[in-house]
Amino acid sequence: MRKTEVYGFTFPPEQYVNVYSANKHDYFLIPAGTVYCLVTGCKVPGISAAPYIFNF
């Protein structure tokens, strides 16, 4: 992190994160506690029968 801020090195996210393509009406099972992010145009409804197990 410091190298990026001070020296301008770039961070290669593809080495550390999984990337999945998504199409309309696709759904993904996201285990509780998993860190995730979305890109423009994606929406995540918080549907959960047991919030401590999975989010859909």
C-alpha positions as CSV (number, residue, x, y, z in Angstrom):
1,M,0.0,0.0,0.0
2,R,2.7,2.4,0.9
3,K,4.7,1.7,-2.3
4,T,1.6,2.7,-4.3
5,E,1.1,5.9,-2.4
6,V,4.7,7.1,-2.3
7,Y,6.3,5.6,-5.4
8,G,3.4,5.1,-7.8
9,F,3.6,1.3,-8.0
10,T,0.4,-0.3,-9.3
11,F,-1.5,-2.9,-7.4
12,P,-2.4,-6.1,-9.4
13,P,-5.8,-7.0,-8.1
14,E,-6.2,-10.0,-10.4
15,Q,-3.6,-11.7,-8.3
16,Y,-5.6,-11.4,-5.1
17,V,-9.3,-11.4,-5.9
18,N,-11.7,-13.5,-7.9
19,V,-13.6,-11.8,-10.7
20,Y,-16.8,-13.2,-12.1
21,S,-18.8,-11.9,-15.1
22,A,-22.5,-11.4,-14.5
23,N,-25.4,-11.3,-16.8
24,K,-29.0,-10.2,-16.2
25,H,-30.8,-12.6,-13.9
26,D,-27.6,-14.4,-12.7
27,Y,-27.3,-15.0,-9.0
28,F,-24.4,-15.8,-6.8
29,L,-24.3,-17.4,-3.4
30,I,-22.2,-15.2,-1.1
31,P,-21.2,-16.9,2.2
32,A,-21.6,-14.8,5.3
33,G,-18.5,-12.8,6.2
34,T,-17.3,-12.7,2.6
35,V,-16.0,-9.3,1.4
36,Y,-17.4,-8.4,-2.1
37,C,-17.9,-5.4,-4.3
38,L,-20.0,-4.6,-7.4
39,V,-19.5,-2.7,-10.6
40,T,-21.9,-0.2,-12.1
41,G,-25.2,-1.7,-13.1
42,C,-25.1,-4.6,-10.6
43,K,-27.6,-4.8,-7.7
44,V,-27.6,-7.0,-4.6
45,P,-30.9,-7.5,-2.8
46,G,-30.4,-8.6,0.8
47,I,-32.4,-11.8,0.8
48,S,-31.6,-14.1,3.6
49,A,-33.5,-16.8,5.5
50,A,-30.6,-17.3,7.9
51,P,-28.4,-14.2,7.8
52,Y,-25.5,-15.8,9.7
53,I,-25.1,-18.5,7.0
54,F,-25.6,-17.0,3.5
55,N,-26.6,-13.9,1.6
56,F,-28.2,-14.3,-1.9
